[in-house]
Amino acid sequence: MPSIFIMRPQRKIQILLVCMGNICRSPMAEGVLRQRLIEAGLAHQISVDSAGTHGYHVGEPPDRRAQEAAAARGYDLSPLIARQVGIQDFHDFDLVLAMDRDNLSHLERLCPPQHRHRLRLFLSFSRRYNGQEVPDPYYGGRDGFERVLDMVEDAADGLLDHLRQELGLTVSAA
Protein backbone atom coordinates (compact mmCIF):
# COMPACT_ATOMS: atom_id res chain seq x y z
CA MET A 1 0.00 0.00 0.00
CA PRO A 2 1.46 3.40 -0.94
CA SER A 3 2.53 5.73 1.83
CA ILE A 4 -0.09 8.07 3.25
CA PHE A 5 2.40 10.62 4.51
CA ILE A 6 5.68 11.81 3.03
CA MET A 7 6.99 12.48 6.52
CA ARG A 8 5.54 12.33 9.98
CA PRO A 9 3.47 15.42 10.56
CA GLN A 10 4.28 17.62 13.54
CA ARG A 11 0.60 17.99 14.29
CA LYS A 12 -2.18 15.61 15.16
CA ILE A 13 -3.07 13.28 12.28
CA GLN A 14 -6.65 13.85 11.16
CA ILE A 15 -8.82 11.17 9.54
CA LEU A 16 -12.23 11.76 7.95
CA LEU A 17 -14.67 8.88 7.36
CA VAL A 18 -17.29 9.47 4.68
CA CYS A 19 -20.57 7.88 3.57
CA MET A 20 -23.59 9.37 1.82
CA GLY A 21 -25.71 10.90 4.59
CA ASN A 22 -23.42 10.63 7.63
CA ILE A 23 -26.03 8.88 9.78
CA CYS A 24 -25.15 5.16 9.50
CA ARG A 25 -21.81 3.92 8.17
CA SER A 26 -19.44 6.84 8.71
CA PRO A 27 -20.59 7.66 12.27
CA MET A 28 -20.36 3.96 13.15
CA ALA A 29 -16.83 3.91 11.75
CA GLU A 30 -16.01 7.12 13.62
CA GLY A 31 -17.26 5.67 16.90
CA VAL A 32 -15.29 2.45 16.43
CA LEU A 33 -12.07 4.16 15.35
CA ARG A 34 -12.33 6.78 18.11
CA GLN A 35 -12.68 4.02 20.73
CA ARG A 36 -9.81 2.03 19.22
CA LEU A 37 -7.58 5.14 19.37
CA ILE A 38 -8.43 5.67 23.04
CA GLU A 39 -7.75 2.01 23.85
CA ALA A 40 -4.44 2.15 21.95
CA GLY A 41 -3.33 5.33 23.73
CA LEU A 42 -3.18 7.18 20.41
CA ALA A 43 -6.11 9.61 20.74
CA HIS A 44 -3.69 12.46 21.46
CA GLN A 45 -1.87 11.76 18.16
CA ILE A 46 -4.76 10.94 15.83
CA SER A 47 -8.22 12.49 15.60
CA VAL A 48 -11.23 11.21 13.68
CA ASP A 49 -14.37 12.81 12.28
CA SER A 50 -17.08 11.80 9.84
CA ALA A 51 -19.15 13.47 7.15
CA GLY A 52 -21.52 12.74 4.28
CA THR A 53 -21.18 13.48 0.60
CA HIS A 54 -24.80 14.67 0.58
CA GLY A 55 -26.57 17.07 2.91
CA TYR A 56 -29.75 15.04 3.46
CA HIS A 57 -29.29 14.71 7.22
CA VAL A 58 -27.09 17.68 8.21
CA GLY A 59 -27.60 18.50 11.89
CA GLU A 60 -29.19 15.14 12.73
CA PRO A 61 -27.83 12.49 15.11
CA PRO A 62 -26.84 9.06 13.78
CA ASP A 63 -29.69 6.72 12.85
CA ARG A 64 -31.28 5.17 15.95
CA ARG A 65 -30.49 1.65 14.69
CA ALA A 66 -26.82 2.57 14.19
CA GLN A 67 -26.67 3.98 17.72
CA GLU A 68 -28.29 0.88 19.22
CA ALA A 69 -26.04 -1.57 17.38
CA ALA A 70 -22.95 0.45 18.28
CA ALA A 71 -23.98 0.82 21.93
CA ALA A 72 -24.43 -2.95 22.21
CA ARG A 73 -20.70 -3.24 21.37
CA GLY A 74 -19.64 -0.40 23.65
CA TYR A 75 -19.45 2.51 21.18
CA ASP A 76 -21.20 5.79 21.99
CA LEU A 77 -22.44 7.62 18.89
CA SER A 78 -24.77 9.96 20.77
CA PRO A 79 -22.53 13.08 20.59
CA LEU A 80 -22.17 12.83 16.79
CA ILE A 81 -24.06 15.15 14.44
CA ALA A 82 -24.27 14.68 10.67
CA ARG A 83 -22.47 17.16 8.45
CA GLN A 84 -21.58 17.40 4.77
CA VAL A 85 -18.07 17.21 3.35
CA GLY A 86 -16.70 20.60 2.35
CA ILE A 87 -13.72 21.68 0.26
CA GLN A 88 -11.82 22.69 3.42
CA ASP A 89 -11.92 19.06 4.59
CA PHE A 90 -9.51 18.07 1.81
CA HIS A 91 -6.99 20.58 3.19
CA ASP A 92 -7.58 19.79 6.87
CA PHE A 93 -7.65 15.97 6.86
CA ASP A 94 -4.62 13.81 6.17
CA LEU A 95 -6.73 10.85 5.13
CA VAL A 96 -10.28 10.84 3.74
CA LEU A 97 -11.79 7.36 3.73
CA ALA A 98 -14.96 6.55 1.81
CA MET A 99 -17.28 3.71 2.71
CA ASP A 100 -17.99 2.77 -0.92
CA ARG A 101 -16.89 3.47 -4.48
CA ASP A 102 -19.81 5.81 -5.27
CA ASN A 103 -18.87 8.10 -2.40
CA LEU A 104 -15.18 7.78 -3.28
CA SER A 105 -16.01 8.93 -6.83
CA HIS A 106 -17.97 11.86 -5.42
CA LEU A 107 -14.99 12.80 -3.23
CA GLU A 108 -12.61 12.53 -6.20
CA ARG A 109 -14.74 15.02 -8.14
CA LEU A 110 -14.72 17.51 -5.24
CA CYS A 111 -11.13 17.08 -4.12
CA PRO A 112 -8.43 19.48 -5.34
CA PRO A 113 -5.85 17.52 -7.40
CA GLN A 114 -3.02 18.15 -4.93
CA HIS A 115 -4.94 16.28 -2.20
CA ARG A 116 -6.27 13.27 -4.14
CA HIS A 117 -3.57 11.04 -2.66
CA ARG A 118 -5.44 11.36 0.65
CA LEU A 119 -8.55 9.57 -0.68
CA ARG A 120 -9.11 5.84 -0.19
CA LEU A 121 -11.73 3.26 0.57
CA PHE A 122 -11.94 2.56 4.29
CA LEU A 123 -11.91 -1.19 3.68
CA SER A 124 -8.55 -0.91 1.92
CA PHE A 125 -7.19 -1.25 5.46
CA SER A 126 -9.30 -4.31 6.27
CA ARG A 127 -7.82 -7.77 6.63
CA ARG A 128 -11.03 -9.70 6.05
CA TYR A 129 -12.92 -7.40 3.66
CA ASN A 130 -10.14 -5.73 1.62
CA GLY A 131 -11.40 -4.68 -1.80
CA GLN A 132 -15.00 -4.61 -0.66
CA GLU A 133 -17.34 -1.76 0.16
CA VAL A 134 -19.18 -1.10 3.40
CA PRO A 135 -22.85 -1.68 2.43
CA ASP A 136 -25.43 0.90 3.38
CA PRO A 137 -27.67 -0.67 6.08
CA TYR A 138 -30.25 2.14 6.01
CA TYR A 139 -33.02 0.24 4.19
CA GLY A 140 -32.36 -3.12 5.84
CA GLY A 141 -32.73 -4.67 9.25
CA ARG A 142 -30.59 -5.13 12.33
CA ASP A 143 -28.31 -7.67 10.61
CA GLY A 144 -27.09 -4.99 8.20
CA PHE A 145 -25.93 -2.77 11.06
CA GLU A 146 -24.16 -5.72 12.69
CA ARG A 147 -22.39 -6.52 9.41
CA VAL A 148 -21.29 -2.90 9.05
CA LEU A 149 -19.87 -2.98 12.58
CA ASP A 150 -17.95 -6.19 11.80
CA MET A 151 -16.46 -4.54 8.72
CA VAL A 152 -15.56 -1.23 10.33
CA GLU A 153 -14.02 -2.90 13.39
CA ASP A 154 -11.75 -4.92 11.11
CA ALA A 155 -10.81 -1.90 8.98
CA ALA A 156 -10.19 0.26 12.08
CA ASP A 157 -7.79 -2.34 13.45
CA GLY A 158 -6.00 -2.57 10.12
CA LEU A 159 -5.77 1.22 9.82
CA LEU A 160 -4.27 1.51 13.30
CA ASP A 161 -1.69 -1.15 12.51
CA HIS A 162 -0.85 0.64 9.26
CA LEU A 163 -0.45 4.01 10.98
CA ARG A 164 1.71 2.54 13.72
CA GLN A 165 3.99 0.93 11.16
CA GLU A 166 4.16 3.80 8.68
CA LEU A 167 4.59 6.57 11.21
CA GLY A 168 6.35 4.72 13.98
CA LEU A 169 3.53 5.62 16.35
CA THR A 170 3.87 4.29 19.83
CA VAL A 171 1.49 4.07 22.72
CA SER A 172 2.29 6.65 25.36
CA ALA A 173 1.08 6.95 28.91
CA ALA A 174 -2.11 8.96 28.86
C-alpha positions in Angstrom: 0.0 0.0 0.0 1.5 3.4 -0.9 2.5 5.7 1.8 -0.1 8.1 3.3 2.4 10.6 4.5 5.7 11.8 3.0 7.0 12.5 6.5 5.5 12.3 10.0 3.5 15.4 10.6 4.3 17.6 13.5 0.6 18.0 14.3 -2.2 15.6 15.2 -3.1 13.3 12.3 -6.6 13.8 11.2 -8.8 11.2 9.5 -12.2 11.8 8.0 -14.7 8.9 7.4 -17.3 9.5 4.7 -20.6 7.9 3.6 -23.6 9.4 1.8 -25.7 10.9 4.6 -23.4 10.6 7.6 -26.0 8.9 9.8 -25.1 5.2 9.5 -21.8 3.9 8.2 -19.4 6.8 8.7 -20.6 7.7 12.3 -20.4 4.0 13.1 -16.8 3.9 11.7 -16.0 7.1 13.6 -17.3 5.7 16.9 -15.3 2.5 16.4 -12.1 4.2 15.4 -12.3 6.8 18.1 -12.7 4.0 20.7 -9.8 2.0 19.2 -7.6 5.1 19.4 -8.4 5.7 23.0 -7.7 2.0 23.8 -4.4 2.1 22.0 -3.3 5.3 23.7 -3.2 7.2 20.4 -6.1 9.6 20.7 -3.7 12.5 21.5 -1.9 11.8 18.2 -4.8 10.9 15.8 -8.2 12.5 15.6 -11.2 11.2 13.7 -14.4 12.8 12.3 -17.1 11.8 9.8 -19.2 13.5 7.1 -21.5 12.7 4.3 -21.2 13.5 0.6 -24.8 14.7 0.6 -26.6 17.1 2.9 -29.7 15.0 3.5 -29.3 14.7 7.2 -27.1 17.7 8.2 -27.6 18.5 11.9 -29.2 15.1 12.7 -27.8 12.5 15.1 -26.8 9.1 13.8 -29.7 6.7 12.9 -31.3 5.2 16.0 -30.5 1.6 14.7 -26.8 2.6 14.2 -26.7 4.0 17.7 -28.3 0.9 19.2 -26.0 -1.6 17.4 -22.9 0.5 18.3 -24.0 0.8 21.9 -24.4 -3.0 22.2 -20.7 -3.2 21.4 -19.6 -0.4 23.7 -19.5 2.5 21.2 -21.2 5.8 22.0 -22.4 7.6 18.9 -24.8 10.0 20.8 -22.5 13.1 20.6 -22.2 12.8 16.8 -24.1 15.2 14.4 -24.3 14.7 10.7 -22.5 17.2 8.4 -21.6 17.4 4.8 -18.1 17.2 3.3 -16.7 20.6 2.3 -13.7 21.7 0.3 -11.8 22.7 3.4 -11.9 19.1 4.6 -9.5 18.1 1.8 -7.0 20.6 3.2 -7.6 19.8 6.9 -7.6 16.0 6.9 -4.6 13.8 6.2 -6.7 10.8 5.1 -10.3 10.8 3.7 -11.8 7.4 3.7 -15.0 6.6 1.8 -17.3 3.7 2.7 -18.0 2.8 -0.9 -16.9 3.5 -4.5 -19.8 5.8 -5.3 -18.9 8.1 -2.4 -15.2 7.8 -3.3 -16.0 8.9 -6.8 -18.0 11.9 -5.4 -15.0 12.8 -3.2 -12.6 12.5 -6.2 -14.7 15.0 -8.1 -14.7 17.5 -5.2 -11.1 17.1 -4.1 -8.4 19.5 -5.3 -5.9 17.5 -7.4 -3.0 18.1 -4.9 -4.9 16.3 -2.2 -6.3 13.3 -4.1 -3.6 11.0 -2.7 -5.4 11.4 0.7 -8.5 9.6 -0.7 -9.1 5.8 -0.2 -11.7 3.3 0.6 -11.9 2.6 4.3 -11.9 -1.2 3.7 -8.5 -0.9 1.9 -7.2 -1.3 5.5 -9.3 -4.3 6.3 -7.8 -7.8 6.6 -11.0 -9.7 6.0 -12.9 -7.4 3.7 -10.1 -5.7 1.6 -11.4 -4.7 -1.8 -15.0 -4.6 -0.7 -17.3 -1.8 0.2 -19.2 -1.1 3.4 -22.8 -1.7 2.4 -25.4 0.9 3.4 -27.7 -0.7 6.1 -30.2 2.1 6.0 -33.0 0.2 4.2 -32.4 -3.1 5.8 -32.7 -4.7 9.2 -30.6 -5.1 12.3 -28.3 -7.7 10.6 -27.1 -5.0 8.2 -25.9 -2.8 11.1 -24.2 -5.7 12.7 -22.4 -6.5 9.4 -21.3 -2.9 9.1 -19.9 -3.0 12.6 -18.0 -6.2 11.8 -16.5 -4.5 8.7 -15.6 -1.2 10.3 -14.0 -2.9 13.4 -11.8 -4.9 11.1 -10.8 -1.9 9.0 -10.2 0.3 12.1 -7.8 -2.3 13.5 -6.0 -2.6 10.1 -5.8 1.2 9.8 -4.3 1.5 13.3 -1.7 -1.1 12.5 -0.9 0.6 9.3 -0.4 4.0 11.0 1.7 2.5 13.7 4.0 0.9 11.2 4.2 3.8 8.7 4.6 6.6 11.2 6.3 4.7 14.0 3.5 5.6 16.4 3.9 4.3 19.8 1.5 4.1 22.7 2.3 6.7 25.4 1.1 6.9 28.9 -2.1 9.0 28.9 
